[in-house]
Amino acid sequence: MGIIKRVFHQLFQNRRNFSMIWIVFLIFVNSGCTGQQPNPETNLPETIITIFDSPTSSNTLAATQEIISTDPITEPIVPTENISSSYTPEPTLTFTPDLSATTTLTPTITLTPTRTIIPSRTPYPTRTIRPSRTPIPTNTPTPSLAFFRINNIGPFSFVTSPIRPEAIVSPGEDGLIIVELMGEDGRTITKENINYQSYLGRRFGIAPEVSFELERVSEYGRLSIYTKDRYSRMLALTSVDLLLLQLGSNKITPPKDLTEPYIIRRPAPGDTIQGGVIVVQGLARILSASPIIIECIDPDGNIVGDATVEVEAPNQILSHIPFEAYIPYSVDESTNIRFTVRQESASRLPGTLYLYSFEITLEP
């Protein structure tokens, strides 16, 4: 009996244990009610259990238990059935922070102050230029000075002997510069070959003294300065028409225009041409009423192709008139050609007024 009291005393020390005992007791009573009914002939001994709780609460729960039995049996009844609790603890949710989460920064929008546009003035309508019926020619670039030229004596100057022309020249391939004065009947009044072999390939100024004697009081004449190449073909020539006086004083007229009379765009010096036709394009300043003569001269002095070009009179806009020509030629093999452009005098004294040339090669 003392053992049972100690067991109940330990069980009732904790209120949680008391609740568990109470649940077990209810399960046991329920199973006894639904199980086999006891035999009325066999009466179980009645046991009355009285539990006295101390009304005073303390840290250690003290309970006084007294068992009163009316049965003369003094042996305690110990239950042999082990009752196990079927309580299953519910799983708890544990929050685990995710360290892999990254914070995304959203860019902030910076507002740029807009510039206040001041309204401009209303543009005036532009005037529409209607094309004119007659096209206006474009200005030609200023031509360079002539390769050969006489600077101090102009056309129809009155001169007496001696004449001292100031000229810009370049010696020929033979090193000579030829100064010639002709009379109105085509005769040669005076001619001088000046040797400048030490100045080959250079341009320089000369002022030779040209003396003459006349059978008349005055005479119409022409002063020419020219050079030749290695095949004795005319290389360059410039001239001026004069009035020669036996007596009196000089009356010099200045030159009107010292620019290059002929500007050839095509062909160019050193070109090789084949096909039987030479296309010539260029500009010309008129020296006389005669046409421009273009000639292709081989080393033997033969003309293998030529053409004449009529150039209109100059106007106030253009000093040089553009022209174009087609020159047929005939050669049997590759031939060195002196391409010459010249203009003849239209006065009573025939001859060439100016000549410009360069070398090209003609193929069959």
Secondary structure as GFF3:
##gff-version 3
##sequence-region A 1 364
A	DSSP	alpha_helix	2	11	.	.	.	ID=ss1
A	DSSP	alpha_helix	15	34	.	.	.	ID=ss2
A	DSSP	beta_strand	47	53	.	.	.	ID=ss3
A	DSSP	beta_strand	63	69	.	.	.	ID=ss4
A	DSSP	beta_strand	149	150	.	.	.	ID=ss5
A	DSSP	beta_strand	157	160	.	.	.	ID=ss6
A	DSSP	beta_strand	167	169	.	.	.	ID=ss7
A	DSSP	beta_strand	176	182	.	.	.	ID=ss8
A	DSSP	beta_strand	188	195	.	.	.	ID=ss9
A	DSSP	three_ten_helix	197	199	.	.	.	ID=ss10
A	DSSP	beta_strand	204	206	.	.	.	ID=ss11
A	DSSP	beta_strand	218	228	.	.	.	ID=ss12
A	DSSP	beta_strand	234	245	.	.	.	ID=ss13
A	DSSP	beta_strand	262	266	.	.	.	ID=ss14
A	DSSP	beta_strand	272	273	.	.	.	ID=ss15
A	DSSP	beta_strand	277	284	.	.	.	ID=ss16
A	DSSP	beta_strand	292	297	.	.	.	ID=ss17
A	DSSP	beta_strand	303	309	.	.	.	ID=ss18
A	DSSP	beta_strand	321	328	.	.	.	ID=ss19
A	DSSP	beta_strand	335	344	.	.	.	ID=ss20
A	DSSP	beta_strand	352	362	.	.	.	ID=ss21
###
